[in-house]
Amino acid sequence: MSVMTKRILVSLPERIYQELKKLAKVEYKSVSGIIRESVLDRLDSGFSKSESDLIEKGRGEYRQGKGVNWRSVKRA
């Protein structure tokens, strides 16, 4: 895992922020995680082809009800 070393303050219209929050909730991610992933996708340097295929496979399985809600996982 990489160490986060930079912070960026971004101002958004309220409507876009609310849509971003909804997307994050649906994807079970933080707003920061959604933004980070979007930037990586845009820069096209995030994942290899095989990693992207694996991610898409997992997303498809989750949509089919085969996933586990991360909120229900017990932490040590």
N, CA and C atoms as an extended XYZ file, in Angstrom:
228
Properties=species:S:1:pos:R:3:atomname:S:1:resname:S:1:resid:I:1 pbc="F F F"
N         0.848       -1.172        0.000 N   MET     1
C         0.000        0.000        0.000 CA  MET     1
C         0.891        1.232        0.000 C   MET     1
N         0.497        2.213       -0.784 N   SER     2
C         1.294        3.422       -0.853 CA  SER     2
C         0.935        4.373        0.285 C   SER     2
N         1.881        5.211        0.642 N   VAL     3
C         1.678        6.193        1.701 CA  VAL     3
C         1.108        7.457        1.079 C   VAL     3
N         0.043        7.979        1.659 N   MET     4
C        -0.554        9.216        1.157 CA  MET     4
C         0.293       10.380        1.642 C   MET     4
N         0.810       11.155        0.699 N   THR     5
C         1.712       12.231        1.070 CA  THR     5
C         1.204       13.625        0.712 C   THR     5
N         0.164       13.718       -0.091 N   LYS     6
C        -0.334       15.025       -0.516 CA  LYS     6
C        -1.825       15.140       -0.258 C   LYS     6
N        -2.257       16.336        0.066 N   ARG     7
C        -3.681       16.616        0.242 CA  ARG     7
C        -4.073       17.703       -0.744 C   ARG     7
N        -5.285       17.576       -1.258 N   ILE     8
C        -5.804       18.561       -2.201 CA  ILE     8
C        -7.188       18.980       -1.721 C   ILE     8
N        -7.421       20.250       -1.611 N   LEU     9
C        -8.725       20.778       -1.247 CA  LEU     9
C        -9.464       21.113       -2.542 C   LEU     9
N       -10.627       20.527       -2.724 N   VAL    10
C       -11.407       20.736       -3.942 CA  VAL    10
C       -12.782       21.252       -3.560 C   VAL    10
N       -13.186       22.346       -4.172 N   SER    11
C       -14.530       22.887       -3.956 CA  SER    11
C       -15.444       22.371       -5.055 C   SER    11
N       -16.634       21.884       -4.635 N   LEU    12
C       -17.610       21.356       -5.583 CA  LEU    12
C       -18.965       21.995       -5.327 C   LEU    12
N       -19.766       22.120       -6.367 N   PRO    13
C       -21.145       22.547       -6.134 CA  PRO    13
C       -21.853       21.493       -5.275 C   PRO    13
N       -22.785       21.928       -4.449 N   GLU    14
C       -23.485       21.028       -3.534 CA  GLU    14
C       -24.114       19.843       -4.264 C   GLU    14
N       -24.709       20.081       -5.420 N   ARG    15
C       -25.366       19.021       -6.178 CA  ARG    15
C       -24.374       17.919       -6.568 C   ARG    15
N       -23.197       18.302       -7.037 N   ILE    16
C       -22.184       17.318       -7.429 CA  ILE    16
C       -21.675       16.568       -6.203 C   ILE    16
N       -21.478       17.277       -5.109 N   TYR    17
C       -21.019       16.623       -3.880 CA  TYR    17
C       -22.027       15.583       -3.396 C   TYR    17
N       -23.313       15.925       -3.436 N   GLN    18
C       -24.343       14.976       -3.000 CA  GLN    18
C       -24.370       13.744       -3.900 C   GLN    18
N       -24.189       13.934       -5.198 N   GLU    19
C       -24.137       12.798       -6.126 CA  GLU    19
C       -22.901       11.939       -5.854 C   GLU    19
N       -21.805       12.579       -5.527 N   LEU    20
C       -20.571       11.866       -5.201 CA  LEU    20
C       -20.747       11.035       -3.935 C   LEU    20
N       -21.420       11.599       -2.936 N   LYS    21
C       -21.699       10.859       -1.701 CA  LYS    21
C       -22.578        9.644       -1.970 C   LYS    21
N       -23.590        9.798       -2.836 N   LYS    22
C       -24.460        8.676       -3.184 CA  LYS    22
C       -23.667        7.570       -3.868 C   LYS    22
N       -22.802        7.961       -4.806 N   LEU    23
C       -21.973        6.980       -5.509 CA  LEU    23
C       -21.062        6.244       -4.536 C   LEU    23
N       -20.451        6.973       -3.628 N   ALA    24
C       -19.561        6.353       -2.641 CA  ALA    24
C       -20.317        5.345       -1.787 C   ALA    24
N       -21.529        5.676       -1.410 N   LYS    25
C       -22.328        4.759       -0.594 CA  LYS    25
C       -22.659        3.488       -1.371 C   LYS    25
N       -23.051        3.639       -2.622 N   VAL    26
C       -23.382        2.486       -3.467 CA  VAL    26
C       -22.165        1.591       -3.670 C   VAL    26
N       -20.995        2.188       -3.844 N   GLU    27
C       -19.761        1.441       -4.100 CA  GLU    27
C       -19.075        0.984       -2.814 C   GLU    27
N       -19.637        1.321       -1.649 N   TYR    28
C       -19.034        1.000       -0.348 CA  TYR    28
C       -17.596        1.515       -0.266 C   TYR    28
N       -17.423        2.764       -0.647 N   LYS    29
C       -16.115        3.415       -0.608 CA  LYS    29
C       -16.278        4.784        0.029 C   LYS    29
N       -15.158        5.365        0.390 N   SER    30
C       -15.199        6.741        0.886 CA  SER    30
C       -15.249        7.691       -0.310 C   SER    30
N       -15.659        8.922       -0.052 N   VAL    31
C       -15.650        9.934       -1.106 CA  VAL    31
C       -14.220       10.109       -1.612 C   VAL    31
N       -13.255       10.129       -0.695 N   SER    32
C       -11.848       10.260       -1.099 CA  SER    32
C       -11.423        9.095       -1.987 C   SER    32
N       -11.871        7.886       -1.639 N   GLY    33
C       -11.526        6.712       -2.434 CA  GLY    33
C       -12.089        6.794       -3.844 C   GLY    33
N       -13.330        7.265       -3.967 N   ILE    34
C       -13.947        7.429       -5.288 CA  ILE    34
C       -13.162        8.444       -6.112 C   ILE    34
N       -12.791        9.561       -5.490 N   ILE    35
C       -12.031       10.591       -6.204 CA  ILE    35
C       -10.671       10.055       -6.619 C   ILE    35
N        -9.977        9.367       -5.698 N   ARG    36
C        -8.661        8.797       -6.000 CA  ARG    36
C        -8.746        7.828       -7.177 C   ARG    36
N        -9.741        6.931       -7.132 N   GLU    37
C        -9.908        5.945       -8.197 CA  GLU    37
C       -10.213        6.632       -9.529 C   GLU    37
N       -11.026        7.671       -9.491 N   SER    38
C       -11.369        8.398      -10.712 CA  SER    38
C       -10.146        9.072      -11.324 C   SER    38
N        -9.314        9.652      -10.469 N   VAL    39
C        -8.090       10.300      -10.966 CA  VAL    39
C        -7.160        9.253      -11.579 C   VAL    39
N        -7.003        8.113      -10.905 N   LEU    40
C        -6.151        7.048      -11.448 CA  LEU    40
C        -6.669        6.565      -12.795 C   LEU    40
N        -7.980        6.394      -12.899 N   ASP    41
C        -8.560        5.981      -14.177 CA  ASP    41
C        -8.264        7.008      -15.260 C   ASP    41
N        -8.410        8.262      -14.903 N   ARG    42
C        -8.165        9.339      -15.874 CA  ARG    42
C        -6.708        9.383      -16.307 C   ARG    42
N        -5.801        9.174      -15.369 N   LEU    43
C        -4.374        9.185      -15.693 CA  LEU    43
C        -3.935        7.897      -16.386 C   LEU    43
N        -4.802        6.879      -16.328 N   ASP    44
C        -4.536        5.594      -16.974 CA  ASP    44
C        -3.271        4.928      -16.462 C   ASP    44
N        -2.998        5.101      -15.174 N   SER    45
C        -1.815        4.458      -14.621 CA  SER    45
C        -2.148        3.677      -13.352 C   SER    45
N        -3.427        3.430      -13.141 N   GLY    46
C        -3.847        2.803      -11.904 CA  GLY    46
C        -3.593        1.314      -11.825 C   GLY    46
N        -4.127        0.549      -12.759 N   PHE    47
C        -4.051       -0.897      -12.685 CA  PHE    47
C        -3.636       -1.482      -14.024 C   PHE    47
N        -3.017       -2.650      -13.957 N   SER    48
C        -2.678       -3.360      -15.190 CA  SER    48
C        -3.969       -3.915      -15.792 C   SER    48
N        -3.907       -4.390      -17.014 N   LYS    49
C        -5.073       -4.956      -17.683 CA  LYS    49
C        -5.660       -6.115      -16.877 C   LYS    49
N        -4.810       -6.995      -16.379 N   SER    50
C        -5.304       -8.147      -15.611 CA  SER    50
C        -5.933       -7.705      -14.291 C   SER    50
N        -5.346       -6.679      -13.647 N   GLU    51
C        -5.936       -6.162      -12.408 CA  GLU    51
C        -7.293       -5.514      -12.681 C   GLU    51
N        -7.391       -4.753      -13.771 N   SER    52
C        -8.658       -4.117      -14.135 CA  SER    52
C        -9.726       -5.164      -14.425 C   SER    52
N        -9.339       -6.240      -15.130 N   ASP    53
C       -10.280       -7.323      -15.423 CA  ASP    53
C       -10.771       -7.978      -14.137 C   ASP    53
N        -9.858       -8.191      -13.188 N   LEU    54
C       -10.217       -8.806      -11.911 CA  LEU    54
C       -11.162       -7.904      -11.116 C   LEU    54
N       -10.907       -6.615      -11.124 N   ILE    55
C       -11.769       -5.654      -10.435 CA  ILE    55
C       -13.168       -5.668      -11.041 C   ILE    55
N       -13.246       -5.639      -12.361 N   GLU    56
C       -14.543       -5.658      -13.025 CA  GLU    56
C       -15.286       -6.964      -12.755 C   GLU    56
N       -14.568       -8.075      -12.713 N   LYS    57
C       -15.183       -9.365      -12.392 CA  LYS    57
C       -15.783       -9.304      -10.980 C   LYS    57
N       -15.022       -8.763      -10.032 N   GLY    58
C       -15.501       -8.633       -8.656 CA  GLY    58
C       -16.711       -7.727       -8.549 C   GLY    58
N       -16.699       -6.633       -9.282 N   ARG    59
C       -17.850       -5.721       -9.264 CA  ARG    59
C       -19.092       -6.422       -9.808 C   ARG    59
N       -18.913       -7.166      -10.894 N   GLY    60
C       -20.038       -7.909      -11.461 CA  GLY    60
C       -20.596       -8.924      -10.487 C   GLY    60
N       -19.709       -9.647       -9.806 N   GLU    61
C       -20.148      -10.635       -8.820 CA  GLU    61
C       -20.886       -9.953       -7.666 C   GLU    61
N       -20.388       -8.801       -7.243 N   TYR    62
C       -21.039       -8.081       -6.155 CA  TYR    62
C       -22.454       -7.674       -6.569 C   TYR    62
N       -22.591       -7.167       -7.791 N   ARG    63
C       -23.911       -6.749       -8.272 CA  ARG    63
C       -24.882       -7.927       -8.354 C   ARG    63
N       -24.345       -9.119       -8.545 N   GLN    64
C       -25.172      -10.324       -8.608 CA  GLN    64
C       -25.473      -10.875       -7.211 C   GLN    64
N       -25.014      -10.184       -6.182 N   GLY    65
C       -25.289      -10.602       -4.818 CA  GLY    65
C       -24.282      -11.585       -4.251 C   GLY    65
N       -23.145      -11.754       -4.911 N   LYS    66
C       -22.146      -12.710       -4.453 CA  LYS    66
C       -21.115      -12.085       -3.507 C   LYS    66
N       -21.212      -10.785       -3.304 N   GLY    67
C       -20.229      -10.099       -2.465 CA  GLY    67
C       -20.630      -10.082       -1.007 C   GLY    67
N       -19.746       -9.531       -0.191 N   VAL    68
C       -19.989       -9.381        1.234 CA  VAL    68
C       -19.931       -7.900        1.561 C   VAL    68
N       -20.936       -7.407        2.232 N   ASN    69
C       -20.942       -6.018        2.654 CA  ASN    69
C       -19.792       -5.800        3.631 C   ASN    69
N       -18.875       -4.916        3.304 N   TRP    70
C       -17.687       -4.725        4.137 CA  TRP    70
C       -18.055       -4.243        5.534 C   TRP    70
N       -19.206       -3.617        5.673 N   ARG    71
C       -19.624       -3.138        7.001 CA  ARG    71
C       -19.975       -4.291        7.929 C   ARG    71
N       -20.291       -5.452        7.352 N   SER    72
C       -20.680       -6.600        8.179 CA  SER    72
C       -19.475       -7.452        8.591 C   SER    72
N       -18.289       -7.126        8.084 N   VAL    73
C       -17.096       -7.912        8.403 CA  VAL    73
C       -16.590       -7.508        9.783 C   VAL    73
N       -16.366       -8.479       10.632 N   LYS    74
C       -15.877       -8.188       11.990 CA  LYS    74
C       -14.390       -7.884       11.941 C   LYS    74
N       -14.001       -6.863       12.661 N   ARG    75
C       -12.601       -6.464       12.700 CA  ARG    75
C       -11.992       -6.893       14.016 C   ARG    75
N       -10.713       -7.204       13.975 N   ALA    76
C       -10.023       -7.659       15.192 CA  ALA    76
C        -9.714       -6.501       16.110 C   ALA    76
